[in-house]
Amino acid sequence: MLKGDKVGLRARHEEDIPILRTELYDDVVNGSRAEAGPWRPITPGSKDPRLVVDDKEQGHVPFSVVTLDGGTLVGTATLWGIDNHNRSAHIGLGLLPAARGKGYGTDVVATLCHYGFVVRGLQRLQIETLADNAAMLRSAEHNGFVREGVLRSSAWVMGEFLDEVLLGLLSQDWKPASPRPSSPTLR
């Protein structure tokens, strides 16, 4: 497990899937804002590719996010679009409604940066998020991501086009949490 200050990133467990499906993906508004395509219902028990892990897929590393104090499932985190030649990847995360506003997102981004830069040896991490997603923008910028551009009207969400913000972080610009016992580390 990768550990941050508040959360751990671990492999997806079978028992995580119904919770994530119900609390993240069955919510039409949240699902529409989080996915690049239109929301659609997924039959319970189906092999939903957003949730079921294919361990042979090398370009996509999904994690379940759990609290360090108790191991409660609070969301998902992903390093996706991994390009080993250019040494780059994208970061994505989704927190369950009850877990939002508690600083978990910032800790997830920090822990994914540690995984991407230290464990995977990547050069660049990137985040794309809706321009009105203040929580993700804060989490990214708190971890050193720089706004690199705005993709105007690039996302069709619930009947309207929304702007997306593109943020990037290079390994040489990354400043891991100051050394302290609970900084994101492999444990």
Residue pairs with C-beta under 8 A, 6 or more apart in sequence:
1 8
1 9
1 10
1 187
2 8
2 9
2 10
2 63
2 111
2 114
2 115
2 119
2 184
2 185
2 186
3 9
3 68
3 111
3 182
3 184
3 185
3 186
3 187
4 68
4 107
4 108
4 110
4 111
4 114
4 182
4 183
4 184
5 68
5 107
5 110
5 177
5 182
5 183
5 184
6 67
6 68
6 102
6 103
6 104
6 107
7 65
7 66
7 67
7 68
7 74
7 104
7 107
7 108
7 111
8 65
8 66
8 67
8 68
8 71
8 111
9 63
9 64
9 65
9 77
9 108
9 111
9 112
9 115
10 63
10 64
10 66
11 53
11 63
11 64
12 51
12 52
12 53
12 62
12 63
12 64
12 76
13 64
16 51
16 64
16 73
17 48
17 51
17 52
18 44
19 73
19 96
20 51
20 64
20 73
20 75
20 76
20 94
20 96
21 42
21 44
21 48
21 51
23 96
23 97
24 30
24 31
24 34
24 75
24 76
24 94
24 96
25 31
25 42
25 48
25 50
25 51
26 41
26 42
27 97
28 39
28 158
29 158
30 94
30 97
31 39
32 38
32 39
32 157
32 158
33 130
33 133
33 157
33 158
34 94
35 50
36 155
38 156
42 48
51 76
53 62
54 60
58 82
58 84
59 80
59 81
59 82
59 83
60 78
60 79
60 80
60 81
60 82
61 78
61 79
61 80
61 82
61 115
62 76
62 77
62 78
63 76
63 77
63 78
64 73
64 75
64 76
64 77
65 73
65 74
65 75
65 76
65 77
65 93
65 95
65 99
65 104
65 108
66 72
66 73
66 74
67 74
67 104
73 96
74 95
74 96
74 98
74 99
74 104
75 93
75 94
75 95
75 96
75 99
75 104
75 108
76 92
76 93
76 94
77 91
77 92
77 93
77 108
77 111
77 112
78 91
78 92
78 93
79 89
79 90
79 91
79 112
79 115
79 116
79 120
80 89
80 90
80 91
80 92
81 88
81 89
81 90
82 88
82 89
82 120
82 122
83 89
86 123
86 124
87 121
87 122
87 123
87 124
88 122
88 123
88 124
88 125
88 126
89 116
89 120
89 122
89 124
89 125
89 126
90 125
90 126
90 127
90 128
91 109
91 112
91 113
91 116
91 125
91 126
91 127
92 127
93 105
93 108
93 109
93 112
93 136
95 104
95 105
95 108
100 135
101 135
105 135
105 136
105 138
105 139
106 138
106 139
106 142
106 143
107 184
108 139
109 127
109 139
109 140
109 142
109 143
109 145
110 143
110 176
110 177
110 184
111 184
112 125
113 125
113 143
113 144
113 169
113 174
113 176
113 184
114 176
114 184
114 185
116 122
116 125
117 125
117 171
117 174
119 186
122 171
123 170
123 171
124 168
124 169
124 170
124 171
125 145
125 168
125 169
126 166
126 167
126 168
126 169
127 136
127 140
127 145
127 166
127 167
127 168
128 151
128 164
128 165
128 166
128 167
129 136
129 137
129 140
129 164
129 165
129 167
130 136
130 155
130 157
130 162
130 163
130 164
130 165
131 150
131 162
131 163
131 164
131 165
132 162
137 165
137 167
140 167
140 169
141 147
141 167
143 169
143 174
144 169
144 173
144 174
144 175
145 167
145 168
145 169
146 167
146 168
146 169
146 173
147 165
147 166
147 167
148 166
148 167
148 168
149 165
149 166
150 163
150 164
150 165
150 166
151 163
151 164
151 165
151 166
152 163
153 161
153 162
153 163
154 161
154 162
154 163
154 164
155 161
155 162
155 163
155 164
156 162
176 183
176 184
177 183
177 184
